[in-house]
Amino acid sequence: MTKIRSFLFVLACFVFAAIFLHFVSIRCGRTYYAASFDESKFNSLHEGMSVGELERFIGPPLEKVRQTNGSVLWTYSGRADDTCSFWRRWVFIENDKITGVVSDYWEE
């Protein structure tokens, strides 16, 4: 009888973990990208490119976010909500020039 209870307990833990992981993956989903996003083109971006070159080369971002320091963040990737991990593809713009390119995995 003890073996059966132990087995049922382990089975219940496994089922709970599987349901939890499934819920998290459905809620967060995968990283989404701007309509014209292309990874190889994004990886070719570099500091000093103009905003015009950027838009012609990779297209418009999902969002443009003004930063407190006056720069503008162009996001080419996003996530379902702020608690989800995702692949960041961001470009920082100052004075109509690229000043930074972020290409990493943001772990929540």
PEQUISUL-V786536 format. One record per backbone hydrogen bond with DSSP energy under -0.5 kcal/mol. NH is the residue of the N-H (numbers start at 1). CO is the residue of the C=O. If there is no record, write none. Layout:
# PEQUISUL-V786536
[[NH,CO] [NH,CO]]
This chain:
# PEQUISUL-V786536
[[5,1] [6,2] [7,3] [8,4] [9,5] [10,6] [11,7] [12,8] [13,9] [14,10] [15,11] [16,12] [17,13] [18,14] [19,15] [20,16] [21,17] [22,18] [23,19] [24,20] [25,21] [26,22] [27,23] [28,24] [29,25] [32,78] [34,76] [37,34] [42,38] [43,39] [44,41] [45,42] [48,98] [49,46] [51,96] [54,50] [55,51] [56,52] [57,53] [58,54] [59,54] [59,55] [62,75] [63,75] [65,73] [66,64] [67,71] [70,67] [72,93] [73,65] [74,72] [74,91] [75,63] [75,73] [76,74] [76,89] [78,32] [80,28] [84,81] [86,106] [88,86] [88,104] [90,102] [91,74] [92,100] [93,72] [94,97] [97,94] [98,49] [99,92] [100,92] [102,90] [103,101] [104,88] [106,86] [106,104] [107,105] [108,106]]
